Structure formats: structure tokens, C-alpha cells
Amino acid sequence: MSYLKNFPIDTLKIDKSFIDEIVVNDKDAAIAHTIVQLAGNLGLSTIAEGVEYSEQQTVLQEMGCSQLQGYLFSKPLTPELIESTFFNEEDQ
């Protein structure tokens, strides 16, 4: 926890291990919610990794998690594929 004071961070990441069963496991949900609240109290954003189902997305959004990542949105992409998929030449 002391790292939260000592390092220049702006985002806390919620590990996939808490996301996997967030819909059915009260302890995982409580931990994720606490991370979101802690981040908010410190003026930080949150990102949840490993979001695979819309139910997980709903729970995390209701908690106030700022960013989500995982297979629900996209499989892992190379930097080149990201550029060609999401940016056109006018954007660069």
C-alpha cells in the first residue's frame, strides 16, 4: 500500500483473478469494489483486466470502474494491427 503514496501512478488495475467470478463470488466483488473506491479516493482511475462476459462488464460499470479490457472487447492485438484496425492515415 505504501507504493500508492510513493510512486507516480494514475491508474489501479484490478487483476483478472478477481474478475473471473465477480458475478457469483461476493468476496471477489467486494475486493474489486474496494479497489475502485480506493482509487477514487486517491484521484486515480481503475482498469479491470480479463473481462470476458457482459455480466462482468455490467457489475464493474455499476461499481464505477473507469476502464475495462479483455476478450469481451477484443483478442490481444499487435501494435501494427491496432494501427491498421483503429486508425486511418488521416488520424496519424
GROMACS elastic network, one bead per residue, 0.5 to 0.9 nm:
[ bonds ]
;  ai    aj funct       b0    kb
    1     4     6  0.55420   500
    1     5     6  0.76287   500
    2     5     6  0.54655   500
    2     6     6  0.63954   500
    2     7     6  0.86952   500
    3     7     6  0.56023   500
    3     8     6  0.89250   500
    4     7     6  0.61259   500
    4     8     6  0.80720   500
    4     9     6  0.73473   500
    4    42     6  0.86484   500
    5     8     6  0.79842   500
    5     9     6  0.88507   500
    6     9     6  0.88107   500
    9    12     6  0.78791   500
    9    44     6  0.77903   500
   10    39     6  0.87852   500
   10    43     6  0.77431   500
   10    45     6  0.63297   500
   10    46     6  0.86008   500
   11    39     6  0.74343   500
   11    43     6  0.89423   500
   11    44     6  0.52033   500
   11    46     6  0.52972   500
   11    47     6  0.70429   500
   12    35     6  0.75399   500
   12    36     6  0.80795   500
   12    39     6  0.64634   500
   12    44     6  0.69019   500
   12    45     6  0.63103   500
   12    47     6  0.63747   500
   12    48     6  0.86084   500
   13    35     6  0.84308   500
   13    45     6  0.86244   500
   13    46     6  0.56726   500
   13    48     6  0.57283   500
   13    49     6  0.70838   500
   14    17     6  0.83680   500
   14    18     6  0.70194   500
   14    19     6  0.75411   500
   14    31     6  0.89382   500
   14    32     6  0.65113   500
   14    35     6  0.71365   500
   14    36     6  0.83854   500
   14    46     6  0.71635   500
   14    47     6  0.60868   500
   14    49     6  0.62370   500
   15    18     6  0.57950   500
   15    19     6  0.68406   500
   15    32     6  0.86977   500
   15    47     6  0.88474   500
   15    48     6  0.65688   500
   15    49     6  0.58585   500
   15    50     6  0.76533   500
   16    20     6  0.60521   500
   16    48     6  0.71064   500
   16    49     6  0.51324   500
   16    51     6  0.75346   500
   17    20     6  0.56651   500
   17    21     6  0.78442   500
   17    28     6  0.82578   500
   17    49     6  0.88853   500
   17    50     6  0.82360   500
   18    21     6  0.65295   500
   18    22     6  0.61714   500
   18    25     6  0.89242   500
   18    27     6  0.85773   500
   18    29     6  0.72739   500
   18    31     6  0.73322   500
   18    32     6  0.66133   500
   18    48     6  0.89916   500
   19    23     6  0.81422   500
   19    28     6  0.70757   500
   19    29     6  0.78822   500
   19    32     6  0.76829   500
   19    48     6  0.72984   500
   19    49     6  0.73170   500
   19    50     6  0.65657   500
   19    51     6  0.66662   500
   19    52     6  0.89001   500
   19    56     6  0.70832   500
   19    60     6  0.87906   500
   20    23     6  0.81122   500
   20    28     6  0.84926   500
   20    50     6  0.72496   500
   20    51     6  0.75945   500
   20    52     6  0.81719   500
   20    56     6  0.81353   500
   21    24     6  0.54728   500
   21    25     6  0.54854   500
   21    26     6  0.86746   500
   21    28     6  0.66775   500
   21    29     6  0.80118   500
   21    56     6  0.83734   500
   22    25     6  0.54487   500
   22    26     6  0.70755   500
   22    27     6  0.80515   500
   22    28     6  0.52269   500
   22    30     6  0.85647   500
   22    32     6  0.79186   500
   22    55     6  0.89940   500
   22    56     6  0.66048   500
   22    59     6  0.77569   500
   22    60     6  0.86362   500
   23    26     6  0.77263   500
   23    28     6  0.83777   500
   23    29     6  0.70576   500
   23    55     6  0.68662   500
   23    56     6  0.62208   500
   23    59     6  0.70724   500
   24    28     6  0.84189   500
   24    29     6  0.82005   500
   25    28     6  0.54374   500
   25    29     6  0.63333   500
   25    30     6  0.86862   500
   26    29     6  0.50358   500
   26    30     6  0.60110   500
   26    31     6  0.86012   500
   27    30     6  0.50014   500
   27    31     6  0.61508   500
   27    32     6  0.85797   500
   28    31     6  0.51805   500
   28    32     6  0.61776   500
   28    33     6  0.85244   500
   29    32     6  0.51804   500
   29    33     6  0.60252   500
   29    34     6  0.85027   500
   29    59     6  0.84156   500
   29    60     6  0.88101   500
   30    33     6  0.50734   500
   30    34     6  0.60481   500
   30    35     6  0.86213   500
   31    34     6  0.50689   500
   31    35     6  0.62432   500
   31    36     6  0.87233   500
   32    35     6  0.51246   500
   32    36     6  0.63205   500
   32    37     6  0.86985   500
   32    48     6  0.85987   500
   32    60     6  0.80910   500
   32    63     6  0.83439   500
   32    65     6  0.88880   500
   33    36     6  0.51128   500
   33    37     6  0.61865   500
   33    38     6  0.85541   500
   33    60     6  0.80680   500
   33    63     6  0.60079   500
   33    64     6  0.83582   500
   33    65     6  0.84079   500
   34    37     6  0.50394   500
   34    38     6  0.59622   500
   34    39     6  0.84461   500
   35    38     6  0.50705   500
   35    39     6  0.60530   500
   35    40     6  0.85079   500
   35    46     6  0.78668   500
   36    39     6  0.51920   500
   36    40     6  0.61780   500
   36    41     6  0.86852   500
   36    44     6  0.88680   500
   36    45     6  0.78336   500
   36    46     6  0.61558   500
   36    47     6  0.88389   500
   36    60     6  0.89651   500
   36    63     6  0.70248   500
   36    64     6  0.67287   500
   36    65     6  0.59455   500
   36    66     6  0.85314   500
   37    40     6  0.50342   500
   37    41     6  0.61383   500
   37    42     6  0.86446   500
   37    63     6  0.83735   500
   37    64     6  0.82858   500
   37    65     6  0.89864   500
   38    41     6  0.50995   500
   38    42     6  0.62833   500
   38    43     6  0.86417   500
   38    44     6  0.82954   500
   39    42     6  0.51389   500
   39    43     6  0.60989   500
   39    45     6  0.59776   500
   39    46     6  0.65339   500
   40    43     6  0.50257   500
   40    44     6  0.55972   500
   40    45     6  0.66853   500
   40    46     6  0.82337   500
   40    64     6  0.88874   500
   41    44     6  0.75662   500
   42    45     6  0.88722   500
   45    65     6  0.75206   500
   45    66     6  0.59096   500
   45    67     6  0.78273   500
   46    64     6  0.85286   500
   46    65     6  0.54757   500
   46    66     6  0.52832   500
   46    67     6  0.61314   500
   46    68     6  0.84132   500
   47    65     6  0.64641   500
   47    66     6  0.61358   500
   47    68     6  0.53847   500
   47    69     6  0.72584   500
   48    51     6  0.69488   500
   48    60     6  0.78425   500
   48    65     6  0.72185   500
   48    66     6  0.83909   500
   48    67     6  0.64192   500
   48    69     6  0.61948   500
   48    70     6  0.83309   500
   49    67     6  0.88524   500
   49    68     6  0.62935   500
   49    69     6  0.50432   500
   49    70     6  0.58522   500
   50    68     6  0.81159   500
   50    69     6  0.61287   500
   50    71     6  0.68684   500
   50    72     6  0.83928   500
   51    54     6  0.80343   500
   51    56     6  0.62891   500
   51    57     6  0.66278   500
   51    68     6  0.66775   500
   51    69     6  0.58382   500
   51    71     6  0.63777   500
   51    72     6  0.59873   500
   51    73     6  0.81135   500
   52    55     6  0.87082   500
   52    56     6  0.71918   500
   52    57     6  0.80909   500
   52    69     6  0.85403   500
   52    70     6  0.57926   500
   52    71     6  0.50745   500
   52    73     6  0.78603   500
   53    56     6  0.54075   500
   53    57     6  0.65727   500
   53    58     6  0.89165   500
   53    71     6  0.82619   500
   53    72     6  0.58845   500
   54    58     6  0.61668   500
   54    59     6  0.87032   500
   54    72     6  0.72411   500
   55    58     6  0.51006   500
   55    59     6  0.63082   500
   55    60     6  0.86546   500
   56    59     6  0.52355   500
   56    60     6  0.61523   500
   56    61     6  0.85205   500
   57    60     6  0.52575   500
   57    61     6  0.60339   500
   57    62     6  0.85249   500
   57    68     6  0.74595   500
   57    72     6  0.86012   500
   58    61     6  0.52039   500
   58    62     6  0.61093   500
   58    63     6  0.86245   500
   59    62     6  0.51792   500
   59    63     6  0.63025   500
   59    64     6  0.88419   500
   60    63     6  0.50188   500
   60    64     6  0.63954   500
   60    65     6  0.54393   500
   60    66     6  0.85709   500
   60    67     6  0.89874   500
   60    68     6  0.81674   500
   61    64     6  0.50200   500
   61    65     6  0.54111   500
   61    66     6  0.74012   500
   61    67     6  0.85484   500
   61    68     6  0.86973   500
   62    65     6  0.75832   500
   65    68     6  0.74831   500
   68    73     6  0.85758   500
   69    72     6  0.76509   500
   69    73     6  0.67387   500
   69    74     6  0.80612   500
   70    73     6  0.58436   500
   70    74     6  0.63741   500
   70    75     6  0.70878   500
   70    76     6  0.82083   500
   71    75     6  0.51109   500
   71    76     6  0.78374   500
   72    75     6  0.80912   500
   74    77     6  0.78859   500
   77    80     6  0.80195   500
   77    81     6  0.59925   500
   77    82     6  0.61789   500
   78    81     6  0.52006   500
   78    82     6  0.62677   500
   78    83     6  0.87407   500
   79    82     6  0.50799   500
   79    83     6  0.62915   500
   79    84     6  0.87518   500
   80    83     6  0.51771   500
   80    84     6  0.62749   500
   80    85     6  0.85150   500
   81    84     6  0.51191   500
   81    85     6  0.58306   500
   81    86     6  0.82715   500
   82    85     6  0.51508   500
   82    86     6  0.57346   500
   82    87     6  0.74975   500
   83    86     6  0.55589   500
   83    87     6  0.51242   500
   83    88     6  0.74825   500
   84    87     6  0.58384   500
   84    88     6  0.67183   500
   84    89     6  0.88241   500
   85    88     6  0.78760   500
   87    90     6  0.79395   500
   87    91     6  0.59523   500
   87    92     6  0.72694   500
   88    91     6  0.55454   500
   88    92     6  0.70328   500
   89    92     6  0.54331   500
